[in-house]
Amino acid sequence: MPAPMPPFAGGGYQTSSYNNFSQQTYSDPSNYYQSMSSSNSYSLNSPMGSMSSYQAFNSMFSNQAAQGSSGGANFSYSDFMRSTSMNSYQFPPTPTPTQSAWSDTGVNNNQSSIDLGQYKLDLDKAHSSMMLTDKASNIATKVWGDPHIDFNSGSDQKTSSLFNGSMTFDLPDNTTIGVHTQPGDGGVSFADGLTITRGNDAYNVTGLSERNSAPLSVERSNNGFAAWQNQPQDGPHLMATNSGTGWVNEQTHQMAKASDFNG
């Protein structure tokens, strides 16, 4: 029997198997008899599923030559059986992130604030800016202007870089914030809109760019699927750490930093 395999997150491996083979042969002047049988059994329980398999093969051949004028008799028999079954394995349920109710302050003087639970999002048309702050760690990320991204905004550790086109942020509670840009003069672009989705919840922010003559607009909806279809399909994609201490760059799989972007 093979040694048990090491544990796996969410469950353990357990395996067992056996093999059996036998053959019998008997012969005398009037009789020849041969019998073979084999069987294999295998079972596996793992985090990927459980499977059991059984195979059996039996074969018997006999030739009996009767004495005298009674003639002869031949007999043979073979049988093969195989059965395999597979059962699904249920992982221990993954805790669902706490999803706080969203709210916003409305728009006042082309500014607005959206409460996303763990994060707060401050919008200011005068600077084409959005400031995303983790309320627990007070670490802020700012997108502004043509467009820049500031990590650790407002602190001594602030780093800043330009980026081209859109950008997407993923929060631990499955909220996605897509930043859309609008072309400006001289080949630069400005952050102008946001698509914020989480399940059926959604916000659509337009008129964020200072170069856009339309006023800042913040609209709430419960059609998250339709809004999700408008999420950016290109540009940098950043995933928040659970501790709120920064972002992981989906492309490098490392903590995001200003030098990742060369806008």
C-alpha positions as CSV (number, residue, x, y, z in Angstrom):
1,M,0.0,0.0,0.0
2,P,1.5,3.4,-0.9
3,A,2.3,5.8,1.8
4,P,-0.3,8.5,2.5
5,M,0.3,11.7,0.7
6,P,0.8,14.9,2.6
7,P,-2.2,17.1,3.7
8,F,-3.5,19.7,1.4
9,A,-5.2,22.9,2.2
10,G,-8.9,22.3,2.6
11,G,-8.5,18.5,3.0
12,G,-6.1,15.6,3.0
13,Y,-5.1,12.9,0.6
14,Q,-5.9,9.3,1.4
15,T,-5.0,6.5,-1.0
16,S,-5.2,2.7,-1.0
17,S,-4.7,0.1,-3.6
18,Y,-4.2,-3.6,-4.0
19,N,-3.4,-6.0,-6.8
20,N,-4.0,-9.8,-6.9
21,F,-3.1,-12.3,-9.5
22,S,-3.4,-16.1,-9.3
23,Q,-3.1,-18.9,-11.8
24,Q,-3.8,-22.6,-11.4
25,T,-2.9,-25.3,-13.9
26,Y,-3.8,-29.0,-13.6
27,S,-3.1,-31.8,-16.1
28,D,-3.3,-35.5,-16.2
29,P,-3.7,-37.9,-19.2
30,S,-7.5,-37.2,-19.4
31,N,-7.9,-33.7,-18.2
32,Y,-6.3,-30.3,-18.7
33,Y,-7.5,-27.4,-16.6
34,Q,-6.2,-23.8,-16.3
35,S,-7.6,-21.0,-14.3
36,M,-6.4,-17.4,-14.0
37,S,-7.8,-14.5,-12.0
38,S,-6.7,-11.0,-11.2
39,S,-8.1,-8.0,-9.5
40,N,-7.1,-4.4,-9.0
41,S,-8.6,-2.0,-6.6
42,Y,-7.8,1.7,-6.2
43,S,-9.3,4.5,-4.2
44,L,-8.3,8.1,-3.8
45,N,-9.7,10.9,-1.6
46,S,-8.2,14.3,-2.3
47,P,-9.2,17.9,-2.3
48,M,-9.8,17.6,-6.0
49,G,-12.3,14.7,-5.6
50,S,-12.6,11.1,-4.6
51,M,-12.4,8.2,-7.0
52,S,-12.6,4.4,-6.6
53,S,-11.8,1.8,-9.2
54,Y,-12.2,-2.0,-9.2
55,Q,-11.1,-4.3,-12.0
56,A,-11.5,-8.1,-12.0
57,F,-10.6,-10.7,-14.6
58,N,-11.3,-14.3,-14.4
59,S,-10.5,-16.9,-17.0
60,M,-10.9,-20.7,-17.0
61,F,-10.2,-23.2,-19.7
62,S,-10.9,-27.0,-19.4
63,N,-10.4,-29.8,-21.9
64,Q,-11.6,-33.2,-20.8
65,A,-11.0,-36.1,-23.1
66,A,-13.4,-38.9,-22.2
67,Q,-12.1,-42.4,-22.5
68,G,-13.5,-44.8,-25.1
69,S,-16.1,-43.8,-27.7
70,S,-18.0,-41.2,-25.7
71,G,-16.1,-38.4,-27.6
72,G,-14.7,-35.3,-26.0
73,A,-15.8,-32.1,-24.3
74,N,-14.3,-28.6,-24.3
75,F,-15.3,-25.8,-21.9
76,S,-14.0,-22.3,-21.6
77,Y,-15.1,-19.3,-19.6
78,S,-13.8,-15.8,-19.3
79,D,-15.2,-12.8,-17.6
80,F,-14.0,-9.2,-17.3
81,M,-15.5,-6.6,-14.9
82,R,-14.5,-3.1,-14.3
83,S,-16.2,-0.4,-12.3
84,T,-15.2,3.1,-11.6
85,S,-16.9,5.7,-9.6
86,M,-16.1,9.4,-8.8
87,N,-17.6,11.5,-6.1
88,S,-17.3,15.3,-5.8
89,Y,-15.3,16.7,-2.9
90,Q,-16.6,19.8,-1.1
91,F,-13.9,22.2,0.2
92,P,-14.6,23.8,3.5
93,P,-16.6,27.0,2.6
94,T,-14.5,30.1,1.9
95,P,-15.6,32.9,4.2
96,T,-17.5,35.5,2.3
97,P,-16.0,38.9,2.7
98,T,-18.1,41.3,4.7
99,Q,-20.0,43.6,2.2
100,S,-21.0,46.8,3.8
101,A,-23.8,48.9,2.5
102,W,-22.7,51.7,0.1
103,S,-23.6,55.4,0.5
104,D,-22.6,58.7,-1.0
105,T,-22.8,62.4,-0.1
106,G,-24.2,63.5,-3.5
107,V,-22.4,66.1,-5.5
108,N,-21.6,69.5,-4.1
109,N,-19.4,72.0,-5.9
110,N,-18.2,69.3,-8.3
111,Q,-17.0,67.2,-5.3
112,S,-18.4,64.0,-3.9
113,S,-17.6,61.1,-1.5
114,I,-18.6,57.5,-1.8
115,D,-18.5,55.2,1.2
116,L,-17.6,51.6,0.0
117,G,-17.4,50.0,3.4
118,Q,-13.7,49.3,4.0
119,Y,-12.8,52.1,1.6
120,K,-13.8,55.7,1.1
121,L,-13.6,57.3,-2.4
122,D,-13.3,61.1,-2.6
123,L,-13.9,62.8,-6.0
124,D,-12.8,66.3,-7.1
125,K,-13.4,67.5,-10.6
126,A,-11.1,70.5,-10.1
127,H,-8.1,68.1,-10.1
128,S,-9.7,65.3,-12.2
129,S,-9.0,63.2,-9.1
130,M,-10.2,60.3,-7.1
131,M,-8.7,59.5,-3.7
132,L,-9.2,55.9,-2.5
133,T,-8.5,55.5,1.2
134,D,-8.5,52.3,3.3
135,K,-10.3,53.5,6.4
136,A,-8.6,51.0,8.7
137,S,-5.0,51.7,7.6
138,N,-5.6,55.2,6.4
139,I,-3.4,54.4,3.4
140,A,-4.6,56.4,0.4
141,T,-4.1,55.9,-3.4
142,K,-4.8,58.9,-5.6
143,V,-5.5,59.1,-9.4
144,W,-5.5,62.6,-10.7
145,G,-4.7,64.8,-13.7
146,D,-3.3,63.5,-16.9
147,P,-3.3,60.9,-15.2
148,H,-1.0,60.3,-12.4
149,I,-1.2,57.6,-9.7
150,D,0.1,58.4,-6.2
151,F,0.8,55.5,-3.8
152,N,0.7,56.4,-0.1
153,S,-0.7,59.8,-1.0
154,G,-0.4,62.4,1.6
155,S,2.4,60.7,3.5
156,D,6.2,60.9,3.5
157,Q,6.3,57.6,1.6
158,K,4.4,59.0,-1.4
159,T,5.5,57.8,-4.8
160,S,4.0,59.0,-8.1
161,S,4.0,58.0,-11.7
162,L,2.1,58.7,-14.9
163,F,0.1,56.0,-16.7
164,N,-1.7,55.7,-20.0
165,G,-5.3,54.8,-20.6
166,S,-7.5,53.1,-18.1
167,M,-6.8,51.4,-14.7
168,T,-8.7,49.0,-12.6
169,F,-8.7,48.4,-8.8
170,D,-10.1,45.3,-7.1
171,L,-11.0,45.5,-3.4
172,P,-11.1,42.6,-1.0
173,D,-14.9,42.5,-0.8
174,N,-15.2,41.9,-4.6
175,T,-15.7,45.6,-5.4
176,T,-14.2,46.6,-8.8
177,I,-13.3,50.2,-9.6
178,G,-12.6,50.9,-13.2
179,V,-11.0,54.3,-14.1
180,H,-11.8,55.6,-17.5
181,T,-9.8,58.4,-19.2
182,Q,-10.6,61.0,-21.8
183,P,-8.1,62.3,-24.4
184,G,-6.7,65.8,-23.7
185,D,-4.4,68.2,-25.6
186,G,-0.9,67.3,-26.5
187,G,-1.4,63.5,-26.5
188,V,-2.2,63.3,-22.8
189,S,-5.4,62.0,-21.2
190,F,-7.3,62.8,-18.1
191,A,-9.3,60.6,-15.6
192,D,-12.9,61.3,-16.4
193,G,-15.1,58.5,-15.2
194,L,-15.5,55.6,-12.9
195,T,-17.4,52.3,-13.1
196,I,-17.8,50.8,-9.6
197,T,-19.4,47.3,-9.3
198,R,-20.1,44.7,-6.7
199,G,-22.7,42.1,-7.5
200,N,-25.9,44.0,-8.2
201,D,-24.6,47.3,-6.7
202,A,-23.1,49.8,-9.0
203,Y,-22.0,53.5,-9.3
204,N,-21.4,55.3,-12.5
205,V,-19.3,58.5,-12.2
206,T,-18.9,60.8,-15.2
207,G,-17.6,64.3,-15.8
208,L,-14.6,63.9,-13.5
209,S,-12.1,65.5,-15.8
210,E,-11.4,69.2,-15.4
211,R,-11.2,69.3,-19.2
212,N,-14.8,68.0,-19.5
213,S,-17.4,70.8,-19.5
214,A,-20.1,68.6,-18.1
215,P,-20.5,68.7,-14.3
216,L,-19.5,65.8,-12.1
217,S,-22.2,63.2,-11.9
218,V,-22.5,60.3,-9.4
219,E,-25.3,57.9,-10.1
220,R,-26.2,54.8,-8.1
221,S,-27.9,51.7,-9.7
222,N,-28.8,48.2,-8.8
223,N,-27.9,46.8,-12.3
224,G,-24.4,45.7,-11.5
225,F,-24.2,43.3,-14.4
226,A,-24.9,46.0,-17.0
227,A,-22.4,48.3,-15.3
228,W,-19.8,45.5,-15.1
229,Q,-19.9,45.2,-18.9
230,N,-18.5,48.8,-19.1
231,Q,-15.5,48.0,-16.9
232,P,-12.2,48.7,-18.7
233,Q,-10.8,45.8,-20.7
234,D,-7.2,47.1,-20.8
235,G,-4.7,49.1,-18.7
236,P,-3.1,48.2,-15.4
237,H,-5.0,46.0,-13.0
238,L,-4.3,46.3,-9.2
239,M,-5.6,44.1,-6.5
240,A,-5.8,45.3,-2.9
241,T,-4.1,43.3,-0.1
242,N,-6.5,42.1,2.6
243,S,-4.5,44.1,5.1
244,G,-5.0,47.3,3.1
245,T,-1.3,48.0,3.0
246,G,-1.0,48.3,-0.7
247,W,-1.7,46.8,-4.1
248,V,-0.5,43.8,-6.1
249,N,0.2,44.4,-9.8
250,E,-1.7,41.6,-11.6
251,Q,1.0,41.7,-14.4
252,T,4.1,41.3,-12.2
253,H,2.4,39.5,-9.2
254,Q,4.4,41.8,-7.0
255,M,3.5,44.8,-4.8
256,A,2.7,47.7,-7.2
257,K,5.1,50.6,-7.3
258,A,5.4,53.8,-9.3
259,S,8.1,52.4,-11.5
260,D,5.6,49.8,-12.8
261,F,4.1,52.5,-14.9
262,N,5.7,54.4,-17.7
263,G,3.0,56.7,-19.0
